[in-house]
Amino acid sequence: MESLATKAQNFERSWDRHLSKYASMRSMEQSTRIPKVYIALFFATFVFILLFFNIAGRLITNLIAWIYPAVESLKAIDSSDHSKRQQWFSYWVILGLLHSIEYFEDTLVYWLQFYFLFKAVFLLYLMLPSFKGASLIHTRIIKPNMDIITPKKASSPKLKLPLSPTSPKDKEKDASEPSSSKSK
């Protein structure tokens, strides 16, 4: 059994390797002489405290909800990977639903303590590649219930719309033609 100190060192090494991919984290480490992992932990703790005490909670959750997903969605549009596109399209549908509920239940949101903290955790669950929560919710909840939202294709009436709008002169011309020529 590994000791807690060994687990912490392994965690620190793996996150250090992961954070080394980002030039901004490397430059912050060089300029401050503080390890990248500690900078990331400080930032995460700071955001957690702000959300916990609901200081700019709406702003922080909106930044979480929009910045990373927007970048990844733009990447997914050009990608040939169907699962990536499904993940991000599902994310935006769920986010839209969440924002719609918030709009109509704003007083309820105001009275729920730690709402923005829970929302931030839920958004991270939806978007992070290790969880792919949006795809999971799409597969297990949205897709099976699509027949409630949209009618079946076989039962929907087929409408034939004109390809171009008709002018009043065309209507007069159609009215003056005998009915036998119209049936041809």
Salt bridges, closest charged atoms under 4 A:
ASP16 OD1 - LYS36 NZ 3.11
GLU29 OE1 - LYS36 NZ 2.75
GLU72 OE2 - LYS75 NZ 3.26
GLU102 OE1 - ARG58 NH1 3.63
GLU102 OE1 - HIS99 ND1 4.00
GLU102 OE2 - LYS119 NZ 2.69
ASP106 OD1 - ARG58 NH2 3.17
ASP147 OD2 - LYS152 NZ 3.76
